[in-house]
Protein backbone atom coordinates (compact mmCIF):
# COMPACT_ATOMS: atom_id res chain seq x y z
CA UNK A 1 0.00 0.00 0.00
CA UNK A 2 1.28 3.44 -0.87
CA UNK A 3 2.28 5.78 1.94
CA UNK A 4 0.06 8.55 0.56
CA UNK A 5 -2.93 6.25 0.96
CA UNK A 6 -2.10 5.83 4.62
CA UNK A 7 -2.05 9.60 5.13
CA UNK A 8 -5.38 9.83 3.34
CA UNK A 9 -6.91 7.60 6.02
CA UNK A 10 -6.37 10.36 8.56
CA UNK A 11 -7.75 13.06 6.28
CA UNK A 12 -10.85 11.01 5.41
CA UNK A 13 -11.53 9.65 8.88
CA UNK A 14 -13.85 12.45 9.98
CA UNK A 15 -16.04 12.16 6.87
CA UNK A 16 -16.22 8.37 6.92
CA UNK A 17 -16.05 7.47 10.60
CA UNK A 18 -19.54 5.93 10.47
CA UNK A 19 -18.80 3.84 7.38
CA UNK A 20 -17.98 0.26 8.49
CA UNK A 21 -16.20 -0.50 5.19
CA UNK A 22 -13.91 2.51 5.66
CA UNK A 23 -13.19 1.55 9.27
CA UNK A 24 -12.34 -2.04 8.32
CA UNK A 25 -10.09 -0.90 5.47
CA UNK A 26 -8.36 1.64 7.73
CA UNK A 27 -7.68 -1.01 10.38
CA UNK A 28 -6.28 -3.42 7.78
CA UNK A 29 -4.04 -0.69 6.37
CA UNK A 30 -2.75 0.34 9.78
CA UNK A 31 -2.06 -3.27 10.74
CA UNK A 32 -0.03 -3.60 7.54
CA UNK A 33 1.92 -0.43 8.37
CA UNK A 34 2.71 -1.74 11.85
CA UNK A 35 3.97 -5.06 10.43
CA UNK A 36 6.24 -3.20 7.99
CA UNK A 37 7.59 -0.96 10.75
CA UNK A 38 8.23 -3.96 13.03
CA UNK A 39 10.14 -5.69 10.22
CA UNK A 40 12.32 -2.62 9.65
CA UNK A 41 12.96 -2.19 13.37
CA UNK A 42 13.97 -5.84 13.65
CA UNK A 43 16.44 -5.38 10.80
CA UNK A 44 17.88 -2.28 12.44
CA UNK A 45 18.24 -4.05 15.79
CA UNK A 46 20.16 -6.85 14.10
CA UNK A 47 22.73 -4.27 13.05
CA UNK A 48 22.29 -4.55 9.32
CA UNK A 49 23.64 -1.56 7.46
CA UNK A 50 21.27 0.63 5.49
CA UNK A 51 22.42 -0.78 2.17
CA UNK A 52 21.17 -4.23 3.14
CA UNK A 53 17.81 -3.20 4.61
CA UNK A 54 14.83 -4.67 2.81
CA UNK A 55 12.30 -1.90 2.67
CA UNK A 56 8.76 -2.80 1.59
CA UNK A 57 7.68 -1.92 -1.92
CA UNK A 58 5.06 0.78 -2.21
PDB file as gemmi writes it, atoms N, CA and C in Angstrom:
CRYST1    1.000    1.000    1.000  90.00  90.00  90.00 P 1                      
ATOM      1  N   UNK A   1       0.842  -1.171   0.000  1.00  0.00           N  
ATOM      2  CA  UNK A   1       0.000   0.000   0.000  1.00  0.00           C  
ATOM      3  C   UNK A   1       0.890   1.238   0.000  1.00  0.00           C  
ATOM      4  N   UNK A   2       0.481   2.225  -0.720  1.00  0.00           N  
ATOM      5  CA  UNK A   2       1.277   3.437  -0.869  1.00  0.00           C  
ATOM      6  C   UNK A   2       1.151   4.315   0.372  1.00  0.00           C  
ATOM      7  N   UNK A   3       2.249   4.946   0.737  1.00  0.00           N  
ATOM      8  CA  UNK A   3       2.283   5.785   1.935  1.00  0.00           C  
ATOM      9  C   UNK A   3       1.256   6.912   1.870  1.00  0.00           C  
ATOM     10  N   UNK A   4       1.052   7.476   0.690  1.00  0.00           N  
ATOM     11  CA  UNK A   4       0.064   8.553   0.563  1.00  0.00           C  
ATOM     12  C   UNK A   4      -1.337   8.070   0.910  1.00  0.00           C  
ATOM     13  N   UNK A   5      -1.634   6.814   0.597  1.00  0.00           N  
ATOM     14  CA  UNK A   5      -2.932   6.254   0.959  1.00  0.00           C  
ATOM     15  C   UNK A   5      -3.094   6.232   2.472  1.00  0.00           C  
ATOM     16  N   UNK A   6      -2.029   5.901   3.173  1.00  0.00           N  
ATOM     17  CA  UNK A   6      -2.097   5.828   4.624  1.00  0.00           C  
ATOM     18  C   UNK A   6      -2.354   7.199   5.235  1.00  0.00           C  
ATOM     19  N   UNK A   7      -1.778   8.245   4.651  1.00  0.00           N  
ATOM     20  CA  UNK A   7      -2.055   9.595   5.134  1.00  0.00           C  
ATOM     21  C   UNK A   7      -3.497   9.998   4.825  1.00  0.00           C  
ATOM     22  N   UNK A   8      -4.012   9.520   3.720  1.00  0.00           N  
ATOM     23  CA  UNK A   8      -5.384   9.831   3.341  1.00  0.00           C  
ATOM     24  C   UNK A   8      -6.380   9.275   4.352  1.00  0.00           C  
ATOM     25  N   UNK A   9      -6.030   8.182   5.000  1.00  0.00           N  
ATOM     26  CA  UNK A   9      -6.910   7.604   6.024  1.00  0.00           C  
ATOM     27  C   UNK A   9      -7.220   8.660   7.076  1.00  0.00           C  
ATOM     28  N   UNK A  10      -6.189   9.348   7.520  1.00  0.00           N  
ATOM     29  CA  UNK A  10      -6.370  10.363   8.564  1.00  0.00           C  
ATOM     30  C   UNK A  10      -7.233  11.500   8.051  1.00  0.00           C  
ATOM     31  N   UNK A  11      -6.979  11.944   6.837  1.00  0.00           N  
ATOM     32  CA  UNK A  11      -7.748  13.056   6.276  1.00  0.00           C  
ATOM     33  C   UNK A  11      -9.213  12.689   6.071  1.00  0.00           C  
ATOM     34  N   UNK A  12      -9.479  11.440   5.710  1.00  0.00           N  
ATOM     35  CA  UNK A  12     -10.849  11.011   5.413  1.00  0.00           C  
ATOM     36  C   UNK A  12     -11.609  10.482   6.628  1.00  0.00           C  
ATOM     37  N   UNK A  13     -10.920  10.282   7.715  1.00  0.00           N  
ATOM     38  CA  UNK A  13     -11.532   9.645   8.878  1.00  0.00           C  
ATOM     39  C   UNK A  13     -12.768  10.381   9.378  1.00  0.00           C  
ATOM     40  N   UNK A  14     -12.705  11.686   9.467  1.00  0.00           N  
ATOM     41  CA  UNK A  14     -13.845  12.449   9.984  1.00  0.00           C  
ATOM     42  C   UNK A  14     -15.087  12.276   9.104  1.00  0.00           C  
ATOM     43  N   UNK A  15     -14.892  12.282   7.791  1.00  0.00           N  
ATOM     44  CA  UNK A  15     -16.038  12.161   6.871  1.00  0.00           C  
ATOM     45  C   UNK A  15     -16.609  10.752   6.806  1.00  0.00           C  
ATOM     46  N   UNK A  16     -15.792   9.760   7.116  1.00  0.00           N  
ATOM     47  CA  UNK A  16     -16.222   8.371   6.918  1.00  0.00           C  
ATOM     48  C   UNK A  16     -16.223   7.542   8.206  1.00  0.00           C  
ATOM     49  N   UNK A  17     -16.172   8.206   9.341  1.00  0.00           N  
ATOM     50  CA  UNK A  17     -16.049   7.470  10.598  1.00  0.00           C  
ATOM     51  C   UNK A  17     -17.246   6.565  10.907  1.00  0.00           C  
ATOM     52  N   UNK A  18     -18.363   6.775  10.240  1.00  0.00           N  
ATOM     53  CA  UNK A  18     -19.543   5.935  10.474  1.00  0.00           C  
ATOM     54  C   UNK A  18     -19.729   4.882   9.377  1.00  0.00           C  
ATOM     55  N   UNK A  19     -18.751   4.791   8.482  1.00  0.00           N  
ATOM     56  CA  UNK A  19     -18.802   3.840   7.378  1.00  0.00           C  
ATOM     57  C   UNK A  19     -18.001   2.593   7.769  1.00  0.00           C  
ATOM     58  N   UNK A  20     -18.676   1.479   8.041  1.00  0.00           N  
ATOM     59  CA  UNK A  20     -17.980   0.260   8.488  1.00  0.00           C  
ATOM     60  C   UNK A  20     -16.922  -0.213   7.485  1.00  0.00           C  
ATOM     61  N   UNK A  21     -17.177  -0.068   6.195  1.00  0.00           N  
ATOM     62  CA  UNK A  21     -16.205  -0.498   5.189  1.00  0.00           C  
ATOM     63  C   UNK A  21     -14.923   0.332   5.293  1.00  0.00           C  
ATOM     64  N   UNK A  22     -15.081   1.639   5.500  1.00  0.00           N  
ATOM     65  CA  UNK A  22     -13.911   2.514   5.664  1.00  0.00           C  
ATOM     66  C   UNK A  22     -13.134   2.121   6.917  1.00  0.00           C  
ATOM     67  N   UNK A  23     -13.840   1.912   8.006  1.00  0.00           N  
ATOM     68  CA  UNK A  23     -13.192   1.551   9.271  1.00  0.00           C  
ATOM     69  C   UNK A  23     -12.409   0.254   9.117  1.00  0.00           C  
ATOM     70  N   UNK A  24     -13.016  -0.761   8.515  1.00  0.00           N  
ATOM     71  CA  UNK A  24     -12.343  -2.044   8.321  1.00  0.00           C  
ATOM     72  C   UNK A  24     -11.102  -1.892   7.439  1.00  0.00           C  
ATOM     73  N   UNK A  25     -11.220  -1.119   6.368  1.00  0.00           N  
ATOM     74  CA  UNK A  25     -10.094  -0.895   5.475  1.00  0.00           C  
ATOM     75  C   UNK A  25      -8.978  -0.137   6.191  1.00  0.00           C  
ATOM     76  N   UNK A  26      -9.351   0.860   6.988  1.00  0.00           N  
ATOM     77  CA  UNK A  26      -8.362   1.640   7.731  1.00  0.00           C  
ATOM     78  C   UNK A  26      -7.611   0.757   8.728  1.00  0.00           C  
ATOM     79  N   UNK A  27      -8.319  -0.110   9.415  1.00  0.00           N  
ATOM     80  CA  UNK A  27      -7.683  -1.009  10.377  1.00  0.00           C  
ATOM     81  C   UNK A  27      -6.722  -1.953   9.657  1.00  0.00           C  
ATOM     82  N   UNK A  28      -7.152  -2.526   8.543  1.00  0.00           N  
ATOM     83  CA  UNK A  28      -6.281  -3.421   7.775  1.00  0.00           C  
ATOM     84  C   UNK A  28      -5.014  -2.695   7.325  1.00  0.00           C  
ATOM     85  N   UNK A  29      -5.183  -1.478   6.846  1.00  0.00           N  
ATOM     86  CA  UNK A  29      -4.042  -0.693   6.373  1.00  0.00           C  
ATOM     87  C   UNK A  29      -3.083  -0.393   7.511  1.00  0.00           C  
ATOM     88  N   UNK A  30      -3.610   0.025   8.643  1.00  0.00           N  
ATOM     89  CA  UNK A  30      -2.749   0.342   9.781  1.00  0.00           C  
ATOM     90  C   UNK A  30      -2.042  -0.893  10.331  1.00  0.00           C  
ATOM     91  N   UNK A  31      -2.710  -2.031  10.325  1.00  0.00           N  
ATOM     92  CA  UNK A  31      -2.059  -3.272  10.741  1.00  0.00           C  
ATOM     93  C   UNK A  31      -0.886  -3.593   9.812  1.00  0.00           C  
ATOM     94  N   UNK A  32      -1.083  -3.366   8.518  1.00  0.00           N  
ATOM     95  CA  UNK A  32      -0.030  -3.598   7.535  1.00  0.00           C  
ATOM     96  C   UNK A  32       1.153  -2.658   7.778  1.00  0.00           C  
ATOM     97  N   UNK A  33       0.875  -1.412   8.083  1.00  0.00           N  
ATOM     98  CA  UNK A  33       1.922  -0.432   8.369  1.00  0.00           C  
ATOM     99  C   UNK A  33       2.723  -0.859   9.596  1.00  0.00           C  
ATOM    100  N   UNK A  34       2.029  -1.302  10.630  1.00  0.00           N  
ATOM    101  CA  UNK A  34       2.708  -1.737  11.855  1.00  0.00           C  
ATOM    102  C   UNK A  34       3.610  -2.925  11.561  1.00  0.00           C  
ATOM    103  N   UNK A  35       3.139  -3.898  10.781  1.00  0.00           N  
ATOM    104  CA  UNK A  35       3.969  -5.058  10.430  1.00  0.00           C  
ATOM    105  C   UNK A  35       5.233  -4.621   9.690  1.00  0.00           C  
ATOM    106  N   UNK A  36       5.082  -3.694   8.749  1.00  0.00           N  
ATOM    107  CA  UNK A  36       6.241  -3.204   7.993  1.00  0.00           C  
ATOM    108  C   UNK A  36       7.231  -2.497   8.919  1.00  0.00           C  
ATOM    109  N   UNK A  37       6.723  -1.685   9.820  1.00  0.00           N  
ATOM    110  CA  UNK A  37       7.589  -0.962  10.747  1.00  0.00           C  
ATOM    111  C   UNK A  37       8.307  -1.935  11.679  1.00  0.00           C  
ATOM    112  N   UNK A  38       7.607  -2.958  12.158  1.00  0.00           N  
ATOM    113  CA  UNK A  38       8.230  -3.956  13.030  1.00  0.00           C  
ATOM    114  C   UNK A  38       9.347  -4.692  12.298  1.00  0.00           C  
ATOM    115  N   UNK A  39       9.121  -5.006  11.024  1.00  0.00           N  
ATOM    116  CA  UNK A  39      10.140  -5.687  10.222  1.00  0.00           C  
ATOM    117  C   UNK A  39      11.387  -4.810  10.073  1.00  0.00           C  
ATOM    118  N   UNK A  40      11.188  -3.545   9.795  1.00  0.00           N  
ATOM    119  CA  UNK A  40      12.316  -2.616   9.647  1.00  0.00           C  
ATOM    120  C   UNK A  40      13.056  -2.457  10.969  1.00  0.00           C  
ATOM    121  N   UNK A  41      12.320  -2.315  12.065  1.00  0.00           N  
ATOM    122  CA  UNK A  41      12.962  -2.187  13.375  1.00  0.00           C  
ATOM    123  C   UNK A  41      13.770  -3.440  13.725  1.00  0.00           C  
ATOM    124  N   UNK A  42      13.246  -4.595  13.402  1.00  0.00           N  
ATOM    125  CA  UNK A  42      13.967  -5.839  13.653  1.00  0.00           C  
ATOM    126  C   UNK A  42      15.276  -5.854  12.872  1.00  0.00           C  
ATOM    127  N   UNK A  43      15.223  -5.432  11.618  1.00  0.00           N  
ATOM    128  CA  UNK A  43      16.437  -5.378  10.803  1.00  0.00           C  
ATOM    129  C   UNK A  43      17.442  -4.408  11.394  1.00  0.00           C  
ATOM    130  N   UNK A  44      16.981  -3.270  11.853  1.00  0.00           N  
ATOM    131  CA  UNK A  44      17.884  -2.280  12.443  1.00  0.00           C  
ATOM    132  C   UNK A  44      18.517  -2.807  13.723  1.00  0.00           C  
ATOM    133  N   UNK A  45      17.724  -3.498  14.541  1.00  0.00           N  
ATOM    134  CA  UNK A  45      18.240  -4.050  15.786  1.00  0.00           C  
ATOM    135  C   UNK A  45      19.293  -5.124  15.552  1.00  0.00           C  
ATOM    136  N   UNK A  46      19.176  -5.819  14.425  1.00  0.00           N  
ATOM    137  CA  UNK A  46      20.156  -6.852  14.098  1.00  0.00           C  
ATOM    138  C   UNK A  46      21.458  -6.244  13.598  1.00  0.00           C  
ATOM    139  N   UNK A  47      21.502  -4.945  13.440  1.00  0.00           N  
ATOM    140  CA  UNK A  47      22.729  -4.270  13.053  1.00  0.00           C  
ATOM    141  C   UNK A  47      23.034  -4.294  11.576  1.00  0.00           C  
ATOM    142  N   UNK A  48      22.041  -4.586  10.757  1.00  0.00           N  
ATOM    143  CA  UNK A  48      22.287  -4.553   9.324  1.00  0.00           C  
ATOM    144  C   UNK A  48      22.522  -3.119   8.890  1.00  0.00           C  
ATOM    145  N   UNK A  49      23.428  -2.926   7.937  1.00  0.00           N  
ATOM    146  CA  UNK A  49      23.642  -1.562   7.460  1.00  0.00           C  
ATOM    147  C   UNK A  49      22.509  -1.166   6.518  1.00  0.00           C  
ATOM    148  N   UNK A  50      22.391   0.114   6.282  1.00  0.00           N  
ATOM    149  CA  UNK A  50      21.267   0.634   5.489  1.00  0.00           C  
ATOM    150  C   UNK A  50      21.245   0.075   4.070  1.00  0.00           C  
ATOM    151  N   UNK A  51      22.378  -0.262   3.532  1.00  0.00           N  
ATOM    152  CA  UNK A  51      22.418  -0.783   2.166  1.00  0.00           C  
ATOM    153  C   UNK A  51      21.756  -2.160   2.060  1.00  0.00           C  
ATOM    154  N   UNK A  52      21.731  -2.890   3.160  1.00  0.00           N  
ATOM    155  CA  UNK A  52      21.169  -4.229   3.141  1.00  0.00           C  
ATOM    156  C   UNK A  52      19.728  -4.294   3.631  1.00  0.00           C  
ATOM    157  N   UNK A  53      19.179  -3.182   4.101  1.00  0.00           N  
ATOM    158  CA  UNK A  53      17.806  -3.199   4.605  1.00  0.00           C  
ATOM    159  C   UNK A  53      16.838  -3.517   3.478  1.00  0.00           C  
ATOM    160  N   UNK A  54      15.846  -4.314   3.788  1.00  0.00           N  
ATOM    161  CA  UNK A  54      14.832  -4.671   2.808  1.00  0.00           C  
ATOM    162  C   UNK A  54      13.571  -3.877   3.099  1.00  0.00           C  
ATOM    163  N   UNK A  55      13.462  -2.737   2.470  1.00  0.00           N  
ATOM    164  CA  UNK A  55      12.296  -1.900   2.672  1.00  0.00           C  
ATOM    165  C   UNK A  55      11.145  -2.418   1.827  1.00  0.00           C  
ATOM    166  N   UNK A  56       9.927  -2.317   2.350  1.00  0.00           N  
ATOM    167  CA  UNK A  56       8.763  -2.804   1.587  1.00  0.00           C  
ATOM    168  C   UNK A  56       8.558  -1.970   0.333  1.00  0.00           C  
ATOM    169  N   UNK A  57       8.021  -2.627  -0.674  1.00  0.00           N  
ATOM    170  CA  UNK A  57       7.681  -1.922  -1.918  1.00  0.00           C  
ATOM    171  C   UNK A  57       6.365  -1.196  -1.758  1.00  0.00           C  
ATOM    172  N   UNK A  58       6.311   0.003  -2.231  1.00  0.00           N  
ATOM    173  CA  UNK A  58       5.063   0.778  -2.209  1.00  0.00           C  
ATOM    174  C   UNK A  58       4.531   0.909  -3.593  1.00  0.00           C  
TER     175      UNK A  58                                                      
END                                                                             
